[in-house]
Structures are given as structure tokens and as C-alpha cells.
Amino acid sequence: MNIAAAVVFLCSVFPVYWMVNMSFTQGQQIISRNPDFLPFQFTMQNYVTAWTREAAPGQTDFPHALLTSSIVTIGVLIVTLLFAFLASIAVARFHFRGRRGFIVSVLIIQMIPGEAMMFTIYGMIDDWRLMNTLLGLGIVYLASVIPFTIWTLRGFVAGVPADLEEAAMIDGCTKSQAFWKVTFPLLAPGLVSTGIFAFIQSWNEFTMALLLMKGYNLTLPTWLNSFQSATEATNWGAVMAGATLISIPVVIFFLLVQGRMTGGLVSGAVKG
């Protein structure tokens, strides 16, 4: 089993390693029939090209694409966690008419691929006059991320016994104090996990961004696609450097929050 796990790990990591390796490799060596597994002819020019590459007329450059992706992703992350958190508490802790139908609807929505609704989404965003706007793209991302986030957080909320809040209220806490001091710390790992999902989904999304955004408002994945041209050879070194730059914020975000998953769980358990 350990050997099988090691093989799976290597197969998963190798594409990432090859991307980083090619980002430090000179252009002629990248297209060579005998590529090097280490960047012996080390160069940073690919990163300079990716960062400073002048945009084509009507297109965007890396700094502005980075700003666009950051604004959309952070906005979607905040709104998703807020709405999904409140909805998951309502579904898990309160019994109301239509509760079961709401849960089933959330599950069914997750089964429908977003590409199947591309024409409908395009028509709606166009009717709302939100084409090529950050608000329009953010609404589409929210609609795709919130259902899964509600479903996931519902499991975390349902897994926290309500008796903990009752015990806290017996000790003198109000209902709101019992929730924030006892229940909420236990939900921190769930919020972090779903936040990571929402962040990655919004940051890496390509299809809807390509459909709804153009010109100066391209996000990072669609900006990277602009390196391919029908009139000139693709600079694969710059493409790999750009892909590496796009991956760095995701890695940093995960490293910042992964420790809080365990920390939040331990903190909540002690308070409980």
C-alpha cells in the first residue's frame, strides 16, 4: 500500500514539477527531443516575459489580470462563507416547511455540470447587462460554489451536538454567547475547508471567465490562454512561468489556513 501511495503521489506531483522545471528552462531546450529533468541552463527570463509581456491591443497584462482574479475570488470567498454558513445553520438546526426539498435541491444542483447551462447563463448575464463585468462573473461563481459549500457545512454543523450549547447556557451564557464561544470554534475546520474549495474554484475557473469576460477584464486563466497565437509560435517558457505564478497564490493561501483546520478543532474541543 505504501508503494502504491508513493506511485500515486509521484504521478500527481510530476506535472507540477515539470511545469516549474520548464519555467526555468530556455526556450530551445523546452522543445528539444531530449529535455533535461533539471534546469541546468537556468534562466529567469521566462518570468520576466510573463510579468512584463505587453498586452495585445484590447487585451490585458499580468498585473491587471492578477488584480481582476483577486477581486473576484476574495469577493466570492467572503460572500460564499457568509451565505453558506447561515444557510447551513438554518438547515441543520431548524425544522421548517420545505427543508427537505431545499436540501435535495442543493444536491441536485451539484449534479448539473456548469457547461450544460452555458447558454442560459450567458443569456441571463447579457439581459442583466453584466457582461464583461466583475459583478456578473462573481454572481456566476457564487451560484456554482454556494450549493456545495452549504452541503458541506451542513455536515459540520450537524456533527456538533446541540447539548454543548445547552451546557454553556446552564453555566450562564446566553444563546448567542454559547454559539460563538462553543459551537463556532468547532465549525472553524469546516469553514476553512469550504473556504479552500471556494477559493480554488474561483481562482482556477476558466470556462465561464472565457465566456463572459474579454479584453481588459480577463482573469488569470484566460490571460494565460492569450499566449497561444495563430500567427506566431507559442512561448512555452513564458506559459509555464505564467502558470507557476498563477499557482503560487493558491499554495500560499493553503499554507496560511491549513494549520487553522487543526487549531480550530482543538480550540473548540477544549472550550466544549
Accessible surface in RSA format (square Angstrom, percent):
REM  Atomic radii and reference values for relative SASA: ProtOr
REM  Chains: A
REM  Algorithm: Lee & Richards
REM  Probe-radius: 1.40
REM  Slices: 20
REM RES _ NUM      All-atoms   Total-Side   Main-Chain    Non-polar    All polar
REM                ABS   REL    ABS   REL    ABS   REL    ABS   REL    ABS   REL
RES MET A   1   196.20 101.6 154.96 102.6  41.25  98.2 122.74 104.4  73.46  97.3
RES ASN A   2   131.35  90.6 122.95 118.8   8.40  20.2  31.90  76.8  99.45  96.1
RES ILE A   3   142.12  80.9 139.49 103.9   2.64   6.4 141.90 102.2   0.22   0.6
RES ALA A   4    55.03  50.6  46.78  72.2   8.26  18.8  53.42  75.2   1.61   4.3
RES ALA A   5    61.25  56.3  49.47  76.3  11.78  26.8  56.66  79.8   4.58  12.1
RES ALA A   6    49.58  45.6  42.89  66.2   6.69  15.2  49.11  69.2   0.48   1.3
RES VAL A   7    79.15  52.1  78.59  71.2   0.56   1.3  79.13  68.8   0.02   0.1
RES VAL A   8    97.49  64.2  95.33  86.3   2.17   5.2  97.37  84.6   0.12   0.3
RES PHE A   9   126.79  63.4 121.95  75.5   4.84  12.6 126.54  76.7   0.25   0.7
RES LEU A  10   112.46  62.6 110.95  79.4   1.50   3.8 111.27  78.1   1.18   3.2
RES CYS A  11    86.22  65.2  68.28  76.1  17.94  42.2  30.48  77.2  55.74  60.1
RES SER A  12    70.12  59.2  49.68  66.3  20.44  47.1  37.92  80.8  32.19  45.1
RES VAL A  13    59.81  39.4  58.41  52.9   1.41   3.4  59.81  52.0   0.00   0.0
RES PHE A  14    94.17  47.1  91.00  56.4   3.17   8.2  93.97  57.0   0.20   0.6
RES PRO A  15    79.25  57.8  68.36  62.3  10.89  39.6  73.30  60.5   5.95  37.0
RES VAL A  16    84.41  55.5  82.69  74.9   1.71   4.1  84.37  73.3   0.04   0.1
RES TYR A  17    77.12  36.0  71.44  40.6   5.68  14.8  73.76  55.4   3.36   4.1
RES TRP A  18    56.84  22.8  56.84  27.5   0.00   0.0  36.90  19.7  19.94  32.3
RES MET A  19    32.24  16.7  30.61  20.3   1.63   3.9  15.66  13.3  16.58  22.0
RES VAL A  20    51.46  33.9  51.46  46.6   0.00   0.0  51.46  44.7   0.00   0.0
RES ASN A  21     3.65   2.5   0.26   0.3   3.39   8.2   3.22   7.8   0.43   0.4
RES MET A  22     5.50   2.8   5.50   3.6   0.00   0.0   2.57   2.2   2.93   3.9
RES SER A  23     0.00   0.0   0.00   0.0   0.00   0.0   0.00   0.0   0.00   0.0
RES PHE A  24    41.09  20.6  41.09  25.5   0.00   0.0  41.09  24.9   0.00   0.0
RES THR A  25     4.41   3.1   4.36   4.4   0.06   0.1   3.51   4.7   0.90   1.4
RES GLN A  26    84.90  47.5  82.31  60.2   2.59   6.2  19.45  41.4  65.44  49.6
RES GLY A  27    41.23  50.8   0.00   N/A  41.23  50.8  28.32  77.7  12.90  28.9
RES GLN A  28   148.65  83.1 141.41 103.3   7.24  17.2  64.20 136.7  84.45  64.0
RES GLN A  29    35.21  19.7  32.88  24.0   2.33   5.5   4.57   9.7  30.63  23.2
RES ILE A  30    26.18  14.9  11.95   8.9  14.23  34.3  11.95   8.6  14.23  38.6
RES ILE A  31   117.27  66.7  87.48  65.2  29.79  71.8  95.25  68.6  22.02  59.8
RES SER A  32    41.37  35.0  23.98  32.0  17.39  40.1  15.59  33.2  25.78  36.1
RES ARG A  33   230.71  96.9 198.81 101.3  31.90  76.0  78.72 107.6 151.99  92.1
RES ASN A  34   121.57  83.8 112.21 108.4   9.36  22.5  33.43  80.5  88.15  85.2
RES PRO A  35    50.36  36.7  39.44  36.0  10.92  39.7  39.46  32.6  10.90  67.7
RES ASP A  36    43.20  30.3  39.17  39.0   4.04   9.5   4.99  11.7  38.21  38.1
RES PHE A  37   125.86  63.0 122.47  75.9   3.38   8.8 122.47  74.3   3.38   9.7
RES LEU A  38    98.71  55.0  98.44  70.4   0.27   0.7  98.44  69.1   0.27   0.7
RES PRO A  39    34.17  24.9  25.51  23.3   8.66  31.5  26.97  22.3   7.19  44.7
RES PHE A  40   148.53  74.3 115.81  71.7  32.72  85.1 120.93  73.3  27.60  79.0
RES GLN A  41    97.06  54.3  87.60  64.0   9.46  22.5  31.39  66.8  65.67  49.8
RES PHE A  42   120.00  60.0  95.37  59.1  24.63  64.1  95.37  57.8  24.63  70.5
RES THR A  43    22.80  16.2  17.47  17.7   5.33  12.7  11.07  14.9  11.73  17.7
RES MET A  44    99.56  51.6  94.44  62.5   5.13  12.2  88.87  75.6  10.69  14.2
RES GLN A  45   106.73  59.7 103.16  75.4   3.57   8.5  46.35  98.7  60.39  45.8
RES ASN A  46    11.72   8.1  11.61  11.2   0.11   0.3   0.11   0.3  11.61  11.2
RES TYR A  47    25.80  12.0  24.68  14.0   1.12   2.9  23.24  17.5   2.56   3.2
RES VAL A  48    75.41  49.6  71.53  64.8   3.89   9.4  74.96  65.1   0.45   1.2
RES THR A  49    35.36  25.2  31.36  31.8   4.00   9.5  25.67  34.5   9.69  14.7
RES ALA A  50     0.50   0.5   0.00   0.0   0.50   1.1   0.00   0.0   0.50   1.3
RES TRP A  51   117.51  47.2 114.74  55.5   2.76   6.5  92.18  49.2  25.32  41.1
RES THR A  52    84.95  60.4  63.53  64.4  21.42  51.1  58.94  79.2  26.02  39.3
RES ARG A  53    66.62  28.0  55.83  28.5  10.79  25.7  22.83  31.2  43.79  26.5
RES GLU A  54   157.90  90.7 137.39 103.9  20.52  48.8  56.57 109.4 101.33  82.7
RES ALA A  55    39.62  36.4  13.34  20.6  26.28  59.8  14.63  20.6  24.99  66.2
RES ALA A  56    52.55  48.3  41.18  63.5  11.37  25.9  47.75  67.3   4.79  12.7
RES PRO A  57   137.65 100.3 108.05  98.5  29.60 107.6 120.81  99.7  16.84 104.7
RES GLY A  58    60.21  74.3   0.00   N/A  60.21  74.3  42.03 115.4  18.18  40.7
RES GLN A  59    66.59  37.2  59.26  43.3   7.33  17.5  12.56  26.7  54.03  41.0
RES THR A  60     3.33   2.4   0.09   0.1   3.24   7.7   0.15   0.2   3.17   4.8
RES ASP A  61    47.29  33.1  46.70  46.5   0.59   1.4   5.70  13.4  41.59  41.5
RES PHE A  62     4.49   2.2   3.79   2.3   0.70   1.8   3.79   2.3   0.70   2.0
RES PRO A  63    55.46  40.4  48.55  44.3   6.90  25.1  49.91  41.2   5.55  34.5
RES HIS A  64    40.22  22.0  36.30  25.2   3.92  10.0  21.15  21.8  19.07  22.2
RES ALA A  65     0.00   0.0   0.00   0.0   0.00   0.0   0.00   0.0   0.00   0.0
RES LEU A  66    50.84  28.3  50.84  36.4   0.00   0.0  50.84  35.7   0.00   0.0
RES LEU A  67    97.24  54.2  94.22  67.4   3.02   7.6  97.05  68.2   0.19   0.5
RES THR A  68     3.89   2.8   3.09   3.1   0.80   1.9   0.80   1.1   3.09   4.7
RES SER A  69     3.82   3.2   2.15   2.9   1.67   3.8   3.33   7.1   0.49   0.7
RES SER A  70    29.22  24.7  28.43  37.9   0.79   1.8  18.30  39.0  10.92  15.3
RES ILE A  71    86.53  49.2  77.34  57.6   9.19  22.1  82.44  59.4   4.09  11.1
RES VAL A  72     8.07   5.3   1.93   1.7   6.14  14.8   7.70   6.7   0.37   1.0
RES THR A  73     1.00   0.7   0.85   0.9   0.15   0.4   0.26   0.4   0.74   1.1
RES ILE A  74    93.49  53.2  93.49  69.7   0.00   0.0  93.49  67.3   0.00   0.0
RES GLY A  75    32.04  39.5   0.00   N/A  32.04  39.5  31.44  86.3   0.60   1.3
RES VAL A  76     3.91   2.6   2.59   2.3   1.32   3.2   3.06   2.7   0.84   2.3
RES LEU A  77    24.15  13.5  24.05  17.2   0.10   0.2  24.05  16.9   0.10   0.3
RES ILE A  78   107.53  61.2 102.24  76.2   5.29  12.8 105.62  76.1   1.92   5.2
RES VAL A  79    51.59  33.9  51.38  46.5   0.21   0.5  51.59  44.8   0.00   0.0
RES THR A  80     0.00   0.0   0.00   0.0   0.00   0.0   0.00   0.0   0.00   0.0
RES LEU A  81    44.22  24.6  43.37  31.0   0.85   2.1  43.54  30.6   0.68   1.8
RES LEU A  82   100.55  56.0  94.90  67.9   5.65  14.2  99.99  70.2   0.56   1.5
RES PHE A  83   119.36  59.7 116.23  72.0   3.13   8.1 117.13  71.0   2.22   6.4
RES ALA A  84     0.00   0.0   0.00   0.0   0.00   0.0   0.00   0.0   0.00   0.0
RES PHE A  85    19.07   9.5  19.07  11.8   0.00   0.0  19.07  11.6   0.00   0.0
RES LEU A  86   105.38  58.7  99.61  71.3   5.77  14.5 100.38  70.5   5.00  13.5
RES ALA A  87    24.09  22.1  16.46  25.4   7.62  17.3  23.58  33.2   0.51   1.3
RES SER A  88     0.01   0.0   0.01   0.0   0.00   0.0   0.00   0.0   0.01   0.0
RES ILE A  89    27.44  15.6  27.44  20.4   0.00   0.0  27.44  19.8   0.00   0.0
RES ALA A  90    36.39  33.5  35.87  55.4   0.52   1.2  36.16  50.9   0.22   0.6
RES VAL A  91     2.51   1.7   2.51   2.3   0.00   0.0   2.51   2.2   0.00   0.0
RES ALA A  92    22.02  20.3   0.00   0.0  22.02  50.1   1.92   2.7  20.10  53.3
RES ARG A  93    62.31  26.2  37.62  19.2  24.70  58.8  26.79  36.6  35.53  21.5
RES PHE A  94   115.03  57.5 112.20  69.5   2.82   7.3 114.42  69.4   0.61   1.7
RES HIS A  95   158.23  86.5 126.25  87.7  31.98  81.8  87.82  90.5  70.41  81.9
RES PHE A  96    90.68  45.4  70.91  43.9  19.77  51.4  81.40  49.3   9.28  26.6
RES ARG A  97   241.43 101.4 205.84 104.9  35.59  84.7  90.88 124.2 150.55  91.2
RES GLY A  98    47.29  58.3   0.00   N/A  47.29  58.3  34.16  93.7  13.13  29.4
RES ARG A  99    50.00  21.0  48.88  24.9   1.12   2.7   5.99   8.2  44.01  26.7
RES ARG A 100   188.44  79.1 185.27  94.4   3.17   7.6  66.69  91.1 121.75  73.8
RES GLY A 101    41.22  50.8   0.00   N/A  41.22  50.8  36.39  99.9   4.83  10.8
RES PHE A 102    78.99  39.5  72.61  45.0   6.39  16.6  77.38  46.9   1.61   4.6
RES ILE A 103    21.26  12.1  19.90  14.8   1.36   3.3  21.26  15.3   0.00   0.0
RES VAL A 104    71.54  47.1  70.86  64.2   0.68   1.6  71.54  62.2   0.00   0.0
RES SER A 105    54.12  45.7  50.63  67.6   3.49   8.0  24.46  52.1  29.66  41.6
RES VAL A 106     9.53   6.3   9.53   8.6   0.00   0.0   9.53   8.3   0.00   0.0
RES LEU A 107    65.57  36.5  65.52  46.9   0.05   0.1  65.57  46.1   0.00   0.0
RES ILE A 108    89.43  50.9  89.43  66.6   0.00   0.0  89.43  64.4   0.00   0.0
RES ILE A 109    81.91  46.6  78.40  58.4   3.51   8.5  78.40  56.5   3.51   9.5
RES GLN A 110    67.25  37.6  40.40  29.5  26.85  63.9  17.25  36.7  50.00  37.9
RES MET A 111   132.89  68.8 102.34  67.7  30.55  72.7  82.85  70.4  50.04  66.3
RES ILE A 112    76.82  43.7  65.64  48.9  11.17  26.9  67.04  48.3   9.78  26.5
RES PRO A 113    81.36  59.3  69.95  63.8  11.41  41.5  81.07  66.9   0.29   1.8
RES GLY A 114    31.18  38.4   0.00   N/A  31.18  38.4  20.94  57.5  10.24  22.9
RES GLU A 115   102.31  58.7  89.83  68.0  12.48  29.7  46.17  89.3  56.14  45.8
RES ALA A 116    73.29  67.4  32.20  49.7  41.08  93.5  44.08  62.1  29.21  77.4
RES MET A 117    72.29  37.4  71.58  47.4   0.71   1.7  41.49  35.3  30.79  40.8
RES MET A 118    46.92  24.3  46.61  30.8   0.31   0.7  33.85  28.8  13.07  17.3
RES PHE A 119   186.92  93.5 176.40 109.3  10.52  27.4 177.85 107.8   9.06  25.9
RES THR A 120    85.87  61.1  76.06  77.1   9.81  23.4  52.13  70.0  33.75  51.0
RES ILE A 121    30.19  17.2  29.66  22.1   0.53   1.3  30.19  21.7   0.00   0.0
RES TYR A 122    90.63  42.3  90.63  51.6   0.00   0.0  50.34  37.8  40.30  49.7
RES GLY A 123    28.41  35.0   0.00   N/A  28.41  35.0  28.27  77.6   0.14   0.3
RES MET A 124    86.84  45.0  84.47  55.9   2.37   5.6  66.55  56.6  20.29  26.9
RES ILE A 125     3.88   2.2   3.88   2.9   0.00   0.0   3.88   2.8   0.00   0.0
RES ASP A 126    73.56  51.5  66.68  66.4   6.88  16.3   1.39   3.3  72.17  72.0
RES ASP A 127   115.60  81.0  87.37  87.0  28.24  66.8  27.66  65.1  87.94  87.7
RES TRP A 128   128.34  51.5 107.06  51.8  21.28  50.0  87.44  46.6  40.90  66.3
RES ARG A 129   214.59  90.1 189.32  96.5  25.27  60.2  67.26  91.9 147.32  89.3
RES LEU A 130    32.48  18.1  31.37  22.4   1.12   2.8  31.37  22.0   1.12   3.0
RES MET A 131    48.94  25.3  36.40  24.1  12.54  29.9  36.40  30.9  12.54  16.6
RES ASN A 132    39.85  27.5  34.16  33.0   5.69  13.7   8.24  19.8  31.61  30.6
RES THR A 133    47.05  33.5  43.00  43.6   4.06   9.7  46.70  62.7   0.36   0.5
RES LEU A 134    58.59  32.6  51.68  37.0   6.90  17.4  51.83  36.4   6.76  18.2
RES LEU A 135   115.01  64.1 106.41  76.1   8.60  21.6 112.02  78.7   3.00   8.1
RES GLY A 136     0.00   0.0   0.00   N/A   0.00   0.0   0.00   0.0   0.00   0.0
RES LEU A 137     0.30   0.2   0.00   0.0   0.30   0.8   0.00   0.0   0.30   0.8
RES GLY A 138    10.60  13.1   0.00   N/A  10.60  13.1  10.60  29.1   0.00   0.0
RES ILE A 139    59.53  33.9  58.47  43.6   1.06   2.6  58.58  42.2   0.95   2.6
RES VAL A 140    10.83   7.1   7.59   6.9   3.24   7.8  10.13   8.8   0.70   1.9
RES TYR A 141     5.30   2.5   5.27   3.0   0.02   0.1   4.57   3.4   0.73   0.9
RES LEU A 142    35.47  19.8  35.46  25.4   0.00   0.0  35.47  24.9   0.00   0.0
RES ALA A 143    67.59  62.1  48.17  74.3  19.42  44.2  59.54  83.8   8.05  21.3
RES SER A 144    68.75  58.1  48.11  64.2  20.65  47.6  48.47 103.2  20.29  28.4
RES VAL A 145     2.30   1.5   2.28   2.1   0.02   0.1   2.30   2.0   0.00   0.0
RES ILE A 146    33.65  19.2  33.65  25.1   0.00   0.0  33.65  24.2   0.00   0.0
RES PRO A 147    12.98   9.5  12.37  11.3   0.61   2.2  12.98  10.7   0.00   0.0
RES PHE A 148    68.93  34.5  68.93  42.7   0.00   0.0  68.93  41.8   0.00   0.0
RES THR A 149     0.00   0.0   0.00   0.0   0.00   0.0   0.00   0.0   0.00   0.0
RES ILE A 150    14.78   8.4  14.78  11.0   0.00   0.0  14.78  10.6   0.00   0.0
RES TRP A 151    84.74  34.0  80.45  38.9   4.29  10.1  55.39  29.5  29.36  47.6
RES THR A 152    36.21  25.8  28.16  28.6   8.05  19.2  31.11  41.8   5.10   7.7
RES LEU A 153     0.39   0.2   0.39   0.3   0.00   0.0   0.39   0.3   0.00   0.0
RES ARG A 154    64.50  27.1  64.50  32.9   0.00   0.0   1.67   2.3  62.83  38.1
RES GLY A 155    42.98  53.0   0.00   N/A  42.98  53.0  32.48  89.1  10.49  23.5
RES PHE A 156    72.80  36.4  64.02  39.7   8.78  22.9  69.75  42.3   3.05   8.7
RES VAL A 157     1.58   1.0   1.58   1.4   0.00   0.0   1.58   1.4   0.00   0.0
RES ALA A 158    66.96  61.6  35.81  55.3  31.15  70.9  40.73  57.4  26.23  69.5
RES GLY A 159    59.31  73.1   0.00   N/A  59.31  73.1  33.98  93.3  25.33  56.7
RES VAL A 160    12.95   8.5   9.50   8.6   3.46   8.3  10.25   8.9   2.70   7.3
RES PRO A 161    74.60  54.4  63.89  58.2  10.71  38.9  74.45  61.5   0.15   1.0
RES ALA A 162    47.28  43.5  40.14  61.9   7.14  16.3  40.14  56.5   7.14  18.9
RES ASP A 163    96.60  67.7  93.70  93.3   2.90   6.9  28.78  67.7  67.81  67.6
RES LEU A 164    45.90  25.6  42.82  30.6   3.08   7.7  43.47  30.5   2.43   6.5
RES GLU A 165    10.46   6.0  10.46   7.9   0.00   0.0   2.03   3.9   8.43   6.9
RES GLU A 166    91.29  52.4  89.98  68.1   1.31   3.1  28.17  54.5  63.13  51.5
RES ALA A 167    51.26  47.1  47.14  72.7   4.12   9.4  49.79  70.1   1.47   3.9
RES ALA A 168    11.03  10.1   6.03   9.3   4.99  11.4  10.48  14.8   0.54   1.4
RES MET A 169    65.19  33.8  50.31  33.3  14.88  35.4  34.79  29.6  30.40  40.3
RES ILE A 170   148.48  84.5 117.51  87.5  30.96  74.6 124.93  90.0  23.55  63.9
RES ASP A 171   125.19  87.7  86.56  86.2  38.63  91.4  30.70  72.3  94.49  94.2
RES GLY A 172    62.55  77.1   0.00   N/A  62.55  77.1  34.74  95.3  27.81  62.3
RES CYS A 173    35.33  26.7  26.81  29.9   8.52  20.0   1.07   2.7  34.26  36.9
RES THR A 174    76.50  54.4  69.05  70.0   7.45  17.7  74.33  99.8   2.17   3.3
RES LYS A 175   131.46  64.1 126.18  77.4   5.27  12.6  95.63  86.1  35.82  38.2
RES SER A 176    66.60  56.3  58.46  78.0   8.14  18.7  42.97  91.5  23.62  33.1
RES GLN A 177    77.26  43.2  74.54  54.5   2.72   6.5  18.29  38.9  58.97  44.7
RES ALA A 178     0.00   0.0   0.00   0.0   0.00   0.0   0.00   0.0   0.00   0.0
RES PHE A 179    32.63  16.3  32.63  20.2   0.00   0.0  32.63  19.8   0.00   0.0
RES TRP A 180   138.91  55.7 129.25  62.6   9.66  22.7 107.78  57.5  31.13  50.5
RES LYS A 181   111.90  54.6 110.59  67.9   1.31   3.1  69.32  62.4  42.59  45.4
RES VAL A 182    13.63   9.0  13.63  12.3   0.00   0.0  13.63  11.8   0.00   0.0
RES THR A 183     0.35   0.3   0.35   0.4   0.00   0.0   0.35   0.5   0.00   0.0
RES PHE A 184    63.65  31.8  63.65  39.4   0.00   0.0  63.65  38.6   0.00   0.0
RES PRO A 185    14.84  10.8  10.68   9.7   4.17  15.1  14.84  12.3   0.00   0.0
RES LEU A 186    27.16  15.1  20.29  14.5   6.87  17.3  20.29  14.2   6.87  18.5
RES LEU A 187     0.49   0.3   0.49   0.3   0.00   0.0   0.49   0.3   0.00   0.0
RES ALA A 188    22.71  20.9  21.84  33.7   0.88   2.0  22.69  31.9   0.03   0.1
RES PRO A 189    13.12   9.6  13.12  12.0   0.00   0.0  13.12  10.8   0.00   0.0
RES GLY A 190     0.00   0.0   0.00   N/A   0.00   0.0   0.00   0.0   0.00   0.0
RES LEU A 191    27.40  15.3  26.20  18.7   1.20   3.0  26.53  18.6   0.87   2.3
RES VAL A 192    25.07  16.5  18.18  16.5   6.89  16.6  24.35  21.2   0.72   1.9
RES SER A 193    33.47  28.3  24.48  32.7   8.99  20.7  21.76  46.3  11.70  16.4
RES THR A 194     1.60   1.1   0.44   0.4   1.16   2.8   1.60   2.1   0.00   0.0
RES GLY A 195     3.31   4.1   0.00   N/A   3.31   4.1   3.31   9.1   0.00   0.0
RES ILE A 196    20.33  11.6  20.33  15.1   0.00   0.0  20.33  14.6   0.00   0.0
RES PHE A 197    56.52  28.3  51.96  32.2   4.56  11.9  56.28  34.1   0.24   0.7
RES ALA A 198     0.41   0.4   0.00   0.0   0.41   0.9   0.00   0.0   0.41   1.1
RES PHE A 199    16.62   8.3  16.54  10.2   0.08   0.2  16.62  10.1   0.00   0.0
RES ILE A 200    59.39  33.8  59.32  44.2   0.06   0.2  59.32  42.7   0.06   0.2
RES GLN A 201    84.24  47.1  79.53  58.1   4.72  11.2   4.28   9.1  79.96  60.6
RES SER A 202     6.73   5.7   0.00   0.0   6.73  15.5   0.93   2.0   5.80   8.1
RES TRP A 203     8.45   3.4   6.82   3.3   1.63   3.8   7.07   3.8   1.38   2.2
RES ASN A 204    74.60  51.4  59.36  57.4  15.24  36.7  26.48  63.7  48.12  46.5
RES GLU A 205    40.99  23.5  32.63  24.7   8.36  19.9  32.71  63.3   8.28   6.8
RES PHE A 206    75.13  37.6  71.56  44.3   3.57   9.3  71.56  43.4   3.57  10.2
RES THR A 207    43.13  30.7  40.82  41.4   2.31   5.5  18.18  24.4  24.95  37.7
RES MET A 208    14.82   7.7  14.82   9.8   0.00   0.0  14.82  12.6   0.00   0.0
RES ALA A 209     0.00   0.0   0.00   0.0   0.00   0.0   0.00   0.0   0.00   0.0
RES LEU A 210    89.57  49.9  75.66  54.1  13.91  35.0  75.66  53.1  13.91  37.4
RES LEU A 211    53.07  29.6  36.22  25.9  16.86  42.4  41.84  29.4  11.23  30.2
RES LEU A 212     3.52   2.0   1.45   1.0   2.07   5.2   2.66   1.9   0.86   2.3
RES MET A 213     5.28   2.7   0.39   0.3   4.88  11.6   0.20   0.2   5.08   6.7
RES LYS A 214   143.48  70.0 142.04  87.2   1.44   3.4  86.24  77.6  57.23  61.0
RES GLY A 215    16.11  19.9   0.00   N/A  16.11  19.9  13.38  36.7   2.73   6.1
RES TYR A 216   128.17  59.8 123.71  70.4   4.46  11.6  89.21  67.0  38.96  48.0
RES ASN A 217    40.70  28.1  40.70  39.3   0.00   0.0   0.30   0.7  40.39  39.0
RES LEU A 218    12.09   6.7  12.09   8.6   0.00   0.0  12.09   8.5   0.00   0.0
RES THR A 219     5.60   4.0   5.60   5.7   0.00   0.0   5.60   7.5   0.00   0.0
RES LEU A 220     0.29   0.2   0.29   0.2   0.00   0.0   0.29   0.2   0.00   0.0
RES PRO A 221    19.20  14.0  12.86  11.7   6.34  23.0  15.63  12.9   3.57  22.2
RES THR A 222     3.32   2.4   0.08   0.1   3.25   7.7   0.08   0.1   3.25   4.9
RES TRP A 223     1.83   0.7   1.83   0.9   0.00   0.0   0.51   0.3   1.33   2.2
RES LEU A 224    35.21  19.6  32.47  23.2   2.74   6.9  32.47  22.8   2.74   7.4
RES ASN A 225    62.32  43.0  53.79  52.0   8.53  20.5   8.91  21.4  53.41  51.6
RES SER A 226    35.21  29.8  16.25  21.7  18.96  43.7  24.46  52.1  10.75  15.1
RES PHE A 227    10.81   5.4   4.33   2.7   6.48  16.9   4.33   2.6   6.48  18.5
RES GLN A 228   109.35  61.1  91.48  66.9  17.87  42.5  20.54  43.7  88.81  67.4
RES SER A 229    46.90  39.6  22.54  30.1  24.36  56.1  19.95  42.5  26.95  37.8
RES ALA A 230   113.42 104.3  63.41  97.9  50.00 113.8  74.55 105.0  38.87 103.0
RES THR A 231   131.22  93.3  93.03  94.3  38.19  91.0  82.75 111.2  48.47  73.3
RES GLU A 232   113.39  65.1  98.09  74.2  15.30  36.4  36.29  70.2  77.11  63.0
RES ALA A 233   100.21  92.1  65.43 101.0  34.78  79.1  76.33 107.5  23.87  63.2
RES THR A 234    31.39  22.3  14.79  15.0  16.61  39.6   2.49   3.4  28.90  43.7
RES ASN A 235    67.84  46.8  58.42  56.5   9.42  22.7  28.81  69.3  39.03  37.7
RES TRP A 236   104.24  41.8 100.80  48.8   3.44   8.1  78.95  42.1  25.29  41.0
RES GLY A 237     0.77   1.0   0.00   N/A   0.77   1.0   0.06   0.2   0.72   1.6
RES ALA A 238     0.00   0.0   0.00   0.0   0.00   0.0   0.00   0.0   0.00   0.0
RES VAL A 239    17.94  11.8  17.94  16.2   0.00   0.0  17.94  15.6   0.00   0.0
RES MET A 240    50.24  26.0  50.24  33.2   0.00   0.0  44.97  38.2   5.27   7.0
RES ALA A 241     0.00   0.0   0.00   0.0   0.00   0.0   0.00   0.0   0.00   0.0
RES GLY A 242     0.00   0.0   0.00   N/A   0.00   0.0   0.00   0.0   0.00   0.0
RES ALA A 243    19.39  17.8  17.10  26.4   2.29   5.2  18.20  25.6   1.19   3.2
RES THR A 244    13.64   9.7  13.63  13.8   0.01   0.0  13.63  18.3   0.01   0.0
RES LEU A 245    33.68  18.8  28.42  20.3   5.25  13.2  28.42  20.0   5.25  14.1
RES ILE A 246    14.72   8.4  14.67  10.9   0.05   0.1  14.67  10.6   0.05   0.1
RES SER A 247    40.68  34.4  37.00  49.4   3.68   8.5  22.92  48.8  17.77  24.9
RES ILE A 248    74.79  42.6  73.76  55.0   1.02   2.5  74.79  53.9   0.00   0.0
RES PRO A 249    34.27  25.0  28.86  26.3   5.40  19.6  32.11  26.5   2.16  13.4
RES VAL A 250    24.31  16.0  24.10  21.8   0.21   0.5  24.10  20.9   0.21   0.6
RES VAL A 251    82.38  54.2  79.29  71.8   3.09   7.4  82.38  71.6   0.00   0.0
RES ILE A 252    88.57  50.4  88.01  65.6   0.56   1.3  88.55  63.8   0.02   0.1
RES PHE A 253    39.25  19.6  37.64  23.3   1.60   4.2  39.07  23.7   0.17   0.5
RES PHE A 254    93.58  46.8  93.58  58.0   0.00   0.0  93.58  56.7   0.00   0.0
RES LEU A 255   110.91  61.8  96.98  69.4  13.93  35.0  97.11  68.2  13.80  37.1
RES LEU A 256   123.60  68.8 108.23  77.4  15.37  38.6 110.57  77.7  13.03  35.1
RES VAL A 257    23.42  15.4  23.42  21.2   0.00   0.0  23.42  20.3   0.00   0.0
RES GLN A 258    79.80  44.6  75.28  55.0   4.52  10.8   6.29  13.4  73.51  55.8
RES GLY A 259    41.55  51.2   0.00   N/A  41.55  51.2  32.41  88.9   9.14  20.5
RES ARG A 260   162.26  68.1 158.20  80.6   4.07   9.7  42.86  58.6 119.40  72.4
RES MET A 261    60.29  31.2  58.56  38.8   1.73   4.1  49.28  41.9  11.01  14.6
RES THR A 262    89.56  63.7  86.88  88.1   2.68   6.4  57.44  77.2  32.11  48.5
RES GLY A 263    37.83  46.7   0.00   N/A  37.83  46.7  33.34  91.5   4.49  10.1
RES GLY A 264    13.22  16.3   0.00   N/A  13.22  16.3  11.19  30.7   2.03   4.6
RES LEU A 265    95.55  53.2  95.55  68.4   0.00   0.0  95.55  67.1   0.00   0.0
RES VAL A 266    84.14  55.4  82.03  74.3   2.11   5.1  84.14  73.1   0.00   0.0
RES SER A 267    46.81  39.6  39.10  52.2   7.70  17.7  29.61  63.0  17.20  24.1
RES GLY A 268     0.00   0.0   0.00   N/A   0.00   0.0   0.00   0.0   0.00   0.0
RES ALA A 269    64.69  59.5  42.67  65.8  22.02  50.1  48.06  67.7  16.62  44.0
RES VAL A 270   121.95  80.2  93.97  85.1  27.98  67.4 101.09  87.8  20.86  56.6
RES LYS A 271   118.70  57.9  89.81  55.1  28.89  68.8  58.53  52.7  60.17  64.1
RES GLY A 272    51.60  63.6   0.00   N/A  51.60  63.6  19.48  53.5  32.12  71.9
END  Absolute sums over single chains surface
CHAIN  1 A    15827.2      13391.5       2435.8      10994.3       4833.0
END  Absolute sums over all chains
TOTAL         15827.2      13391.5       2435.8      10994.3       4833.0
